């Protein structure tokens, strides 16, 4: 049996309990590391070994610039990274050269140039390497890293296999749609399939340490982002609706306080408690199993791992029909939660409470049946191995 040298190209650390931006790469790495068919590396422990395959996540890690050597850094990316600190310097030189020539206006639309350079160097060293491209959402849809969709398109042209994490993910990348930036950036993969995200059930589960939190119905909202599309406004709507019922208490973990539209409104609600930004996954798992309901009204998420982690902890989910949210909680035979009725949100909560034990049971069954990381990582491993040994 040929052993495949596989690079999971994402920056991981020895402390697997630290949140690094994407939840999925660390759990996939840890799960696949025991597969005897692979020698597996990640971005921080790869030291120029010969490779058979590289697993790329969308447009690459946005944090890699901070960890790489100078010869792997593009000049334009330095401008984007350090712009807030060198703004006065840029304007000074702008008097002599003009801001356009200093890429001042263009900085928002830069591609992921460092990562493109990294992939090029890997290809030069490993001429027969296979690129497996695992896709997330469109940056143009969520208005983040505006130029990175072009990098996704470039990487996909040289990829032998594209893996989508949801039906919604496939739809937004393969079908043209109108965005605020104009027509969407689309791809035409050589070969593609859909593999849902997985969750570590040994880590996220209803058993183990819990925190003593107030409220009969403890409702949790997680968001590492402060963007308004993560749904804080909807959370505060629920807090307003149930403000006279002391049984309800809403808990926020993440960056919601910096939401530019309603982050400042959190203070008006005594039934809402902000717990801060928690990167330690162990602590996060404790808060999840300490709560009762997961409220996640986020727009345009391809496949939220936080929904899976909440379900694995036994929390029924209240969400909206946007992105891949519905795909996670609604299966052919089971429902793990309720899609919020925009005309009657209180009734959506009422349904969850009245059938709470059944929804909780369904949550645990769905993640065991469809999203156990042991099952998902085996699917990844089988597909990658097959793709790399087609011609052997």
C-alpha positions in Angstrom: 0.0 0.0 0.0 1.4 3.4 -1.0 1.6 5.9 1.8 0.4 9.4 0.8 2.2 12.5 2.0 -0.6 14.8 2.7 -0.4 18.5 3.7 -3.5 19.9 5.4 -2.6 23.4 4.6 -3.9 25.3 7.6 -1.9 26.7 10.6 -2.5 24.4 13.6 -0.9 24.5 17.0 -0.1 21.9 19.7 -3.0 23.1 21.7 -5.9 21.7 19.8 -8.4 23.3 22.1 -7.6 26.8 20.8 -9.9 28.3 18.2 -7.9 29.3 15.1 -10.5 30.8 12.8 -11.9 27.7 11.1 -13.1 24.9 13.4 -13.0 22.1 10.8 -9.2 21.8 9.8 -8.0 21.0 13.4 -10.5 18.2 14.0 -10.0 16.8 10.5 -6.2 16.8 11.0 -6.5 15.0 14.4 -8.9 12.5 13.1 -7.0 11.6 10.0 -3.6 11.5 11.8 -4.2 7.9 12.8 -5.0 6.7 9.3 -2.1 4.4 8.3 -2.5 5.4 4.6 -1.1 8.9 5.2 1.8 10.9 6.5 0.0 14.1 7.5 1.5 17.6 7.9 -0.1 20.9 8.6 1.1 24.4 7.8 3.2 24.9 11.0 5.0 21.6 11.0 5.6 21.2 7.2 9.3 21.7 6.4 9.6 21.2 2.7 9.0 17.4 2.6 8.0 15.9 -0.8 4.2 15.8 -1.1 1.6 13.8 -2.9 -1.4 15.9 -2.0 -2.3 19.2 -0.5 -5.7 20.0 1.0 -6.5 23.7 0.5 -9.2 25.5 2.4 -10.9 28.1 0.2 -8.4 30.9 -0.5 -5.9 29.7 2.1 -5.4 30.8 5.6 -5.7 34.6 6.1 -3.3 34.3 9.1 -0.4 32.7 7.3 1.4 36.0 6.6 2.2 36.3 10.3 4.0 33.0 10.3 5.9 32.9 7.1 9.4 34.0 5.9 9.9 37.3 4.1 10.5 35.6 0.8 7.0 34.2 0.9 5.3 37.6 1.4 3.9 39.8 -1.4 4.5 43.5 -1.2 0.8 44.3 -1.7 -0.1 42.1 1.2 2.2 44.0 3.4 0.3 47.2 2.5 -3.0 45.6 3.4 -1.7 44.2 6.7 0.1 47.3 8.0 -2.0 50.0 6.4 -3.5 51.3 9.6 0.0 51.8 11.0 1.6 53.3 7.9 -1.3 55.4 6.7 0.5 58.7 7.2 3.6 57.4 5.4 1.5 56.3 2.4 -0.1 59.7 2.2 3.3 61.4 2.5 4.6 59.5 -0.5 1.3 60.0 -2.2 2.2 63.7 -2.7 5.2 62.5 -4.9 3.9 59.4 -6.6 0.1 59.5 -6.3 -2.0 57.2 -4.2 -3.0 55.0 -7.2 0.6 53.9 -7.8 1.0 53.1 -4.1 -2.1 50.7 -4.3 -4.0 52.8 -1.8 -7.4 52.5 -3.6 -6.8 48.9 -4.7 -5.9 47.5 -1.3 -9.5 46.3 -0.6 -9.6 44.1 -3.7 -6.2 42.4 -3.4 -6.3 38.6 -3.9 -4.8 36.3 -1.4 -1.4 36.9 -3.0 0.7 35.3 -0.3 -1.2 32.1 -0.5 -1.0 32.1 -4.3 2.7 32.4 -4.0 2.8 29.6 -1.5 0.9 27.2 -3.7 3.1 28.1 -6.6 6.2 27.2 -4.7 4.7 23.9 -3.5 3.8 23.1 -7.1 7.3 23.8 -8.3 8.8 21.4 -5.8 6.1 18.7 -6.3 5.3 18.5 -10.0 2.8 15.6 -9.7 1.0 16.8 -6.6 -2.8 16.7 -6.4 -4.7 19.7 -5.0 -7.9 19.0 -3.1 -9.9 22.2 -2.7 -12.4 22.3 0.1 -14.6 25.3 -0.2 -16.4 27.6 2.2 -18.6 30.6 1.4 -18.2 33.3 -1.2 -16.3 36.3 0.1 -18.4 38.6 -2.1 -21.6 37.3 -0.5 -20.4 37.9 3.1 -18.5 41.1 2.2 -15.1 40.0 3.6 -11.7 39.8 2.0 -13.2 41.2 -1.2 -10.6 40.0 -3.7 -10.2 36.4 -2.3 -12.9 34.9 -4.5 -10.5 35.4 -7.4 -7.9 33.4 -5.6 -10.5 30.6 -5.0 -11.1 30.6 -8.7 -7.4 30.4 -9.6 -6.7 27.6 -7.1 -9.8 25.6 -8.4 -8.5 25.6 -11.9 -5.5 23.6 -10.8 -7.4 21.3 -8.4 -8.2 17.7 -9.2 -11.1 17.5 -6.7 -13.4 20.1 -5.2 -15.2 19.4 -1.9 -18.2 21.4 -0.9 -19.5 21.4 2.6 -23.1 21.8 1.8 -25.6 22.0 -1.1 -25.7 25.7 -0.6 -22.0 25.9 -0.9 -22.1 24.1 -4.3 -24.9 26.4 -5.5 -23.2 29.7 -4.8 -19.9 28.7 -6.4 -21.3 27.0 -9.5 -24.2 29.3 -10.3 -24.0 32.9 -11.2 -25.7 35.4 -8.9 -25.7 39.2 -8.4 -23.6 40.5 -5.5 -22.9 44.1 -4.3 -19.6 43.8 -6.2 -21.4 42.8 -9.5 -21.7 39.3 -10.9 -20.4 36.6 -8.6 -17.1 34.8 -9.2 -17.9 31.2 -10.2 -15.9 28.0 -10.7 -16.2 24.9 -13.0 -14.5 22.1 -11.1 -12.9 19.1 -12.8 -14.6 16.8 -10.3 -16.7 17.7 -7.2 -18.6 16.2 -4.4 -20.3 17.3 -1.2 -19.1 16.2 2.2 -20.8 17.8 5.3 -18.8 19.1 8.2 -18.1 16.9 11.2 -18.0 17.4 14.9 -15.9 15.7 17.6 -18.5 13.8 19.7 -15.8 12.9 22.3 -15.3 16.6 22.9 -18.8 18.2 22.3 -21.5 16.2 24.1 -24.0 16.6 26.9 -21.8 15.0 29.5 -19.1 16.6 31.6 -18.5 19.8 33.4 -21.2 22.5 33.3 -21.3 26.1 34.5 -23.9 27.4 36.9 -25.9 29.8 34.8 -29.1 31.7 35.6 -32.4 30.9 33.9 -34.7 27.9 33.3 -34.3 28.4 29.6 -30.7 29.4 28.9 -30.4 30.6 25.3 -26.9 30.8 23.8 -25.6 32.8 20.8 -22.1 32.3 19.5 -20.4 34.5 16.9 -16.6 35.0 16.4 -17.5 37.9 14.0 -19.0 41.3 14.8 -20.7 41.4 11.3 -24.4 42.2 11.5 -25.2 39.2 9.3 -24.5 37.0 12.3 -27.9 37.9 13.7 -27.4 39.8 16.9 -30.4 42.0 16.1 -32.6 38.9 16.0 -31.2 37.8 19.4 -32.1 41.1 20.9 -35.6 40.9 19.4 -36.1 37.6 21.3 -34.7 39.3 24.4 -37.2 42.0 24.1 -40.1 39.6 23.5 -39.3 37.6 26.6 -38.0 40.4 28.8 -40.9 39.9 31.3 -40.4 36.2 31.7 -37.6 35.6 34.2 -37.3 32.0 33.0 -35.4 33.2 29.9 -31.8 34.3 30.0 -29.8 35.0 26.9 -26.0 34.5 26.8 -23.6 35.8 24.2 -20.1 34.5 23.5 -17.9 36.1 20.8 -17.5 39.6 19.3 -21.2 40.7 19.4 -20.3 43.8 21.4 -18.6 45.2 18.3 -21.5 44.8 16.0 -21.7 48.2 14.3 -25.5 48.3 14.2 -26.7 46.9 17.5 -23.7 45.9 19.6 -24.2 49.0 21.8 -27.8 47.9 22.5 -26.8 44.9 24.5 -26.6 47.0 27.6 -30.3 47.8 27.5 -31.3 44.2 28.2 -30.8 42.8 31.8 -31.8 39.4 30.5 -28.8 39.3 28.1 -25.3 38.6 29.5 -22.2 39.0 27.4 -19.6 36.3 28.4 -16.7 37.6 26.3 -14.7 36.1 23.5 -13.7 32.5 24.4 -11.0 30.8 22.3 -10.6 27.9 24.6 -12.7 25.1 23.2 -12.8 23.2 26.5 -14.5 26.2 28.1 -16.7 26.7 25.1 -17.9 23.1 25.4 -18.7 23.7 29.1 -20.9 26.7 28.2 -22.6 24.8 25.4 -23.7 21.9 27.6 -24.7 24.4 30.3 -27.3 26.0 28.1 -30.6 24.7 26.7 -31.3 26.3 23.3 -29.0 27.5 20.6 -30.1 30.7 18.8 -28.3 31.1 15.5 -30.0 33.6 13.1 -26.9 33.9 10.9 -27.2 34.7 7.2 -25.3 33.1 4.3 -23.2 30.6 6.3 -22.3 27.6 4.2 -22.3 25.1 7.1 -21.8 26.4 10.6 -19.7 24.2 12.8 -21.1 26.0 15.8 -24.5 24.6 15.0 -23.1 21.1 14.9 -21.2 21.7 18.2 -24.5 22.9 19.8 -26.4 19.9 18.5 -23.7 17.6 19.8 -24.1 19.2 23.2 -27.9 18.5 23.1 -29.1 22.0 22.3 -32.1 22.3 19.9 -31.5 25.0 17.4 -33.5 28.1 16.5 -32.2 29.5 13.1 -33.2 31.1 9.9 -33.6 29.6 6.4 -30.4 31.1 5.0 -27.3 29.5 3.6 -26.8 26.0 4.8 -28.4 26.3 8.2 -31.5 24.3 7.2 -29.4 21.5 5.8 -27.8 20.9 9.2 -30.9 20.8 11.4 -33.5 19.3 9.0 -32.9 15.8 7.7 -35.3 13.5 5.9 -36.3 11.7 9.0 -35.4 14.1 11.8 -35.5 17.8 12.8 -33.1 19.2 15.4 -34.7 22.6 15.7 -37.1 25.1 14.2 -36.8 27.7 11.4 -37.8 31.0 12.9 -41.2 32.3 11.8 -40.5 35.9 10.9 -44.1 36.9 11.5 -44.3 35.0 14.8 -40.9 34.4 16.4 -42.3 33.7 19.9 -44.2 30.8 18.5 -41.0 29.3 17.1 -39.5 29.4 20.6 -42.8 27.9 22.0 -42.5 24.9 19.7 -39.0 24.2 20.9 -40.0 24.4 24.5 -43.1 22.3 24.2 -41.3 19.5 22.4 -37.9 20.1 24.0 -36.9 16.5 24.9 -37.8 15.2 21.4 -35.7 18.0 19.7 -32.8 17.3 22.1 -32.9 13.6 21.3 -33.1 14.4 17.5 -30.0 16.7 17.8 -27.9 13.9 19.3 -29.1 11.4 16.7 -28.5 13.6 13.8 -24.9 14.4 14.7 -24.2 10.7 15.4 -25.8 9.6 12.1 -24.6 12.4 9.7 -21.8 14.5 11.3 -19.6 12.3 13.5 -16.1 13.4 12.7 -14.9 9.8 12.6 -17.3 9.1 9.7 -16.7 12.4 7.9 -12.9 12.2 8.2 -13.0 8.6 6.8 -14.9 10.0 3.8 -12.3 12.7 3.3 -9.5 10.1 3.7 -11.1 7.7 1.2 -11.7 10.4 -1.4 -8.2 11.9 -1.1 -6.5 8.5 -1.2 -8.5 7.4 -4.2 -7.7 10.7 -6.0 -4.0 10.3 -5.3 -3.8 6.6 -6.4 -5.9 6.7 -9.5 -2.9 6.1 -11.8 -0.9 3.8 -9.6 
